[in-house]
Amino acid sequence: MLVIRRATRDDVPEIRRLPLAFGRHWQREEWVSGSQAALDTALFGPDHRGFAHIAELDGEVVGMALWFLTFNFWLTEPVLFLEDLYVDEPARGSGAGEALLRALAAEALDRGCAWMDWIVQTDNDAAKRFYARHGGTHNADFDLWRMEGDQLRALAERG
């Protein structure tokens, strides 16, 4: 039986395991560097900004969706940003991914969000097909930009 639920603090070890599996799947394990303690604080600490939903299949955690709220100042409405959605390979096709996406759509509506955003790796064609199949559209009007590490520090320390 498939169950989708909000994550609890007891789920943190499994939530940590899933991105590691994702990193191994894409041969990008170095991307996953945060600790379990940091994840616990980010999701359940007093000033937490992140949220998570869990997919369980027959009592086993097989997937998760990590998300946070942002804000669109043009509409003056919140936006739900899906940071990561991952389902273990053996559980793909079980409906867990779709059920997680549906749960987040309901969460976005409950919170009065204008929309839900996410980013897909350019080479992840399976994810693109998955999201398109469920009504997601690619927004070609925007490119993702980033500043990190030395560039971030240099800008912060300027004049």
Backbone hydrogen bonds, N-H to C=O, Kabsch-Sander energy under -0.5 kcal/mol:
donor,donor_aa,acceptor,acceptor_aa,energy
3,V,56,E,-2.8
5,R,54,I,-2.2
7,A,52,A,-2.8
11,D,8,T,-2.0
12,V,9,R,-1.5
14,E,11,D,-0.6
15,I,11,D,-2.7
16,R,12,V,-2.4
17,R,13,P,-1.8
18,L,14,E,-2.0
20,L,16,R,-1.2
21,A,17,R,-2.1
22,F,18,L,-2.3
23,G,19,P,-2.9
24,R,20,L,-2.3
25,H,21,A,-2.5
26,W,22,F,-2.1
27,Q,24,R,-1.0
28,R,23,G,-3.6
31,W,28,R,-2.0
32,V,29,E,-1.7
33,S,31,W,-1.0
39,L,35,S,-2.0
40,D,36,Q,-2.4
41,T,37,A,-2.2
42,A,38,A,-2.5
43,L,39,L,-2.1
44,F,40,D,-2.8
45,G,41,T,-1.7
48,H,45,G,-1.6
49,R,42,A,-1.0
50,G,42,A,-2.1
51,F,67,W,-2.6
53,H,65,A,-2.2
54,I,5,R,-3.6
55,A,63,G,-2.7
56,E,3,V,-3.1
56,E,54,I,-0.5
57,L,60,E,-2.8
58,D,1,M,-2.4
58,D,56,E,-0.5
60,E,57,L,-1.7
62,V,55,A,-2.9
63,G,55,A,-1.4
64,M,86,Y,-2.4
65,A,53,H,-2.2
66,L,84,D,-2.9
67,W,51,F,-2.4
68,F,81,F,-2.0
69,L,49,R,-0.5
70,T,79,V,-3.0
72,N,77,E,-2.8
73,F,71,F,-0.7
76,T,72,N,-1.6
77,E,72,N,-1.5
79,V,70,T,-2.1
80,L,115,W,-1.9
81,F,68,F,-3.2
81,F,79,V,-0.6
82,L,80,L,-0.6
82,L,117,D,-3.0
83,E,66,L,-2.0
83,E,81,F,-0.8
84,D,66,L,-1.7
86,Y,64,M,-2.6
88,D,62,V,-3.5
91,A,88,D,-1.4
92,R,88,D,-0.6
92,R,89,E,-1.4
94,S,91,A,-1.9
96,A,91,A,-0.5
99,A,95,G,-2.5
100,L,96,A,-2.4
101,L,97,G,-2.4
102,R,98,E,-2.7
103,A,99,A,-2.3
104,L,100,L,-2.1
105,A,101,L,-2.1
106,A,102,R,-2.4
107,E,103,A,-2.2
108,A,104,L,-2.8
109,L,105,A,-2.2
110,D,106,A,-2.7
111,R,107,E,-1.8
112,G,109,L,-1.5
113,C,108,A,-3.0
114,A,78,P,-2.9
117,D,80,L,-2.3
119,I,82,L,-0.6
124,N,121,Q,-1.9
125,D,123,D,-1.3
128,K,124,N,-1.9
129,R,125,D,-2.4
130,F,126,A,-2.4
131,Y,127,A,-2.8
132,A,128,K,-2.4
133,R,129,R,-2.6
134,H,130,F,-1.0
135,G,132,A,-1.8
136,G,131,Y,-3.1
140,A,138,H,-1.0
142,F,139,N,-1.1
151,Q,148,E,-1.3
152,L,148,E,-0.9
153,R,149,G,-2.4
154,A,150,D,-2.8
155,L,151,Q,-2.2
156,A,152,L,-2.2
157,E,153,R,-2.0
158,R,154,A,-0.7
158,R,155,L,-0.8
